[in-house]
Amino acid sequence: MTRTGPSSRNLQQQRKKRTCRFCDNKDIYIDYKNEKRLQRFVSEQGRIIPKRITGTCSRHQRQLVTAIKRARHLALIPFVSDAVS
């Protein structure tokens, strides 16, 4: 019996490898005071989005986590969301 459509192995091979936006643009600096940029890497619930989803490299993901935690501590971004689900 043959299956129609692409197999899961072919889909994995066809996915485009995400590149780190901080490595691509050398002029972007990860700063805890720039809460607008940090909000991009935090989910609606307030969780930090993992690097396998955002595509950042290990080095910049560590810098992001540190910056997000500093911004949370200074109340620039919330620890959790205000919305009740």
C-alpha positions in Angstrom: 0.0 0.0 0.0 1.5 3.4 -1.0 0.9 6.6 0.8 0.0 9.7 -1.0 1.8 12.9 -0.2 5.2 13.6 1.2 6.6 11.6 4.1 7.7 13.2 7.4 11.3 12.6 6.5 11.0 14.6 3.3 9.3 17.4 5.1 12.1 17.6 7.6 14.7 17.8 4.8 12.8 20.6 3.0 12.4 22.9 6.0 14.6 26.0 5.8 17.2 26.3 8.5 16.5 29.4 10.5 19.4 31.7 11.0 20.1 33.9 14.0 18.9 37.4 13.3 21.5 38.8 15.7 24.3 37.0 13.9 23.0 38.2 10.5 22.7 41.8 11.6 25.8 42.7 13.6 24.5 46.1 14.5 21.6 44.7 16.6 22.4 44.8 20.3 20.5 42.8 22.9 19.7 45.3 25.7 17.3 44.8 28.7 16.1 48.4 28.3 14.6 47.7 24.8 11.4 46.0 25.9 9.9 46.2 22.5 12.5 43.9 21.0 12.4 41.6 24.0 8.6 41.2 23.8 9.1 39.5 20.5 10.8 36.6 22.3 8.2 36.2 25.1 4.9 34.4 24.5 1.5 35.7 25.5 1.7 33.9 28.8 5.0 35.5 29.6 7.2 32.5 28.8 10.5 32.8 27.0 10.3 31.3 23.6 12.9 28.6 23.0 15.7 28.9 20.5 14.4 26.1 18.3 11.4 28.2 17.5 12.9 31.6 17.3 16.0 30.4 15.4 18.6 32.3 17.6 22.0 30.7 18.2 23.0 29.5 21.7 25.1 32.5 22.5 22.4 35.0 21.6 19.7 33.0 23.3 21.7 33.1 26.6 22.0 36.9 26.2 18.3 37.2 25.5 17.3 35.2 28.6 19.6 37.4 30.7 18.1 40.6 29.2 14.5 39.3 29.7 15.1 38.4 33.3 16.7 41.8 34.0 13.8 43.6 32.3 11.3 41.6 34.4 13.2 42.4 37.6 13.0 46.1 36.8 9.3 45.8 35.8 9.9 46.8 32.2 8.1 43.6 31.0 5.7 41.5 33.1 6.4 38.1 34.6 3.0 36.8 33.5 0.2 38.1 31.3 -2.8 39.9 32.7 -5.3 38.0 30.7 -7.2 35.2 32.5 -7.9 32.2 30.3 
